[in-house]
Amino acid sequence: MKILLTSAGRRGYLVRYFKEAVKDGEIHVANSDPYATAMHFADESIVTPLIYEKTYIPFLLKYCEENSINAIVPLFDIDLPVLSKSKRQFEGKGVSVIVSNEEVIRICNDKWETYNFLKRNGFRTPITFRTLKETMKAVNEGSISFPLMLKPRWGMGSLLVFDAENEEELLMFYKKIKRNIPKTYLNYEAQKDYDKCVIIQEKIVGEEYGLDIINDLNGQYQNTVSKIKIGMRAGETDCSETTISEELQHVGQRLGQSIGHIGNLDVDIFLNEKGAYILEMNARFGGGYPFSHMAGVNLPKAIVGWLQGRDISCNLLKAKSGVVGFKDINVFSNDNINEAIVEMRNKTESRV
């Protein structure tokens, strides 16, 4: 079994998890940045064109064919719609792409579509607007009140997220987000509707949880893992504790069955006296997955088993309650890092 992890970035831990799951195979890592740390944990690594370049998919197809890759697991939001759209091309070459269909990816990557999907299906979620006019109308009518949250409609990692305490800050942050989106990688998807590329939401107060909602490769619900977030940094969970909650388990099952995603659905939730409010959904391994893994869940091993057509024990996807996990900053060096980077660049140039 040979698996290619695309846009792996700094997720060296996922490389290790997949290597443990395919002891008799290989884990390849692809990234457009030769300095991405996950590249140096893989059996083989390659520098790719940028995701939104026309050469990206042909490059990956050729790499998969030359290296007998069996499956691709994308790890970055921007990668998901591109690979989902190209899924049949890879399947035609015998490569399984572990990604949800285009509609699921569209719903998850677009926070306005996330809001509409959740409302249609009866889930609690923050009241959301796309314009200042609609927002201030709701404020004046008393249906929402400050503080309000502003964020890019196609955003991730808490990039350009602001908390507005009044109308003056609302206008300032709205303009700031629109001005800065073109300077970031968020610009790629924001081009779909730049005039409405910012969303404004009511601020929900409560305990913050992360869910890993697991479906199999046919989109059939398997389990929900709940974690209370103890520490956060730059939008990613630094410390959390696995927990058992009947309400969150029920929400996770309903959501997994409603959307029919493939693999992991990373979900941010606030829980208060009114119930569970879903904020965001990411149709991929999220930054909180390692806490599920260290509590006994092994989704990489399950994915490998599903790809091989084997039955998977339900225990493989269950987490122990009360496991507290931490992330740390590790520093490492590679004596041959310069040579490795040059070699990867040469491989890239020879394939484009």
Stockholm file with secondary structure:
# STOCKHOLM 1.0

chainA/1-352         MKILLTSAGRRGYLVRYFKEAVKDGEIHVANSDPYATAMHFADESIVTPLIYEKTYIPFLLKYCEENSINAIVPLFDIDLPVLSKSKRQFEGKGVSVIVSNEEVIRICNDKWETYNFLKRNGFRTPITFRTLKETMKAVNEGSISFPLMLKPRWGMGSLLVFDAENEEELLMFYKKIKRNIPKTYLNYEAQKDYDKCVIIQEKIVGEEYGLDIINDLNGQYQNTVSKIKIGMRAGETDCSETTISEELQHVGQRLGQSIGHIGNLDVDIFLNEKGAYILEMNARFGGGYPFSHMAGVNLPKAIVGWLQGRDISCNLLKAKSGVVGFKDINVFSNDNINEAIVEMRNKTESRV
#=GR chainA/1-352 SS CEEEEESCTTCHHHHHHHHHHTTTSEEEEEESCTTCGGGGGSSEEEECCCTTSTTHHHHHHHHHHHHTCCEEEECSTTHHHHHHHTHHHHHTTTCEECCCCHHHHHHHHCHHHHHHHHHHTTCBCCCEESSHHHHHHHHHHTSSCSSEEEEETTCCTTTTCEEECSHHHHHHHHHHHHHHGGGSTTHHHHTTSGGGCEEEEECCCSEEEEEEEEECTTSCEEEEEEEEEEEEETTEEEEEEEECCHHHHHHHHHHHHHHCCSEEEEEEEEEETTEEEEEEEESSCCTTHHHHHTTTCCHHHHHHHHHTTCCCCGGGGCCCTTCEEECCCCCCCCTTHHHHHHHHHHHHHHHC
#=GC SS_cons         CEEEEESCTTCHHHHHHHHHHTTTSEEEEEESCTTCGGGGGSSEEEECCCTTSTTHHHHHHHHHHHHTCCEEEECSTTHHHHHHHTHHHHHTTTCEECCCCHHHHHHHHCHHHHHHHHHHTTCBCCCEESSHHHHHHHHHHTSSCSSEEEEETTCCTTTTCEEECSHHHHHHHHHHHHHHGGGSTTHHHHTTSGGGCEEEEECCCSEEEEEEEEECTTSCEEEEEEEEEEEEETTEEEEEEEECCHHHHHHHHHHHHHHCCSEEEEEEEEEETTEEEEEEEESSCCTTHHHHHTTTCCHHHHHHHHHTTCCCCGGGGCCCTTCEEECCCCCCCCTTHHHHHHHHHHHHHHHC
//
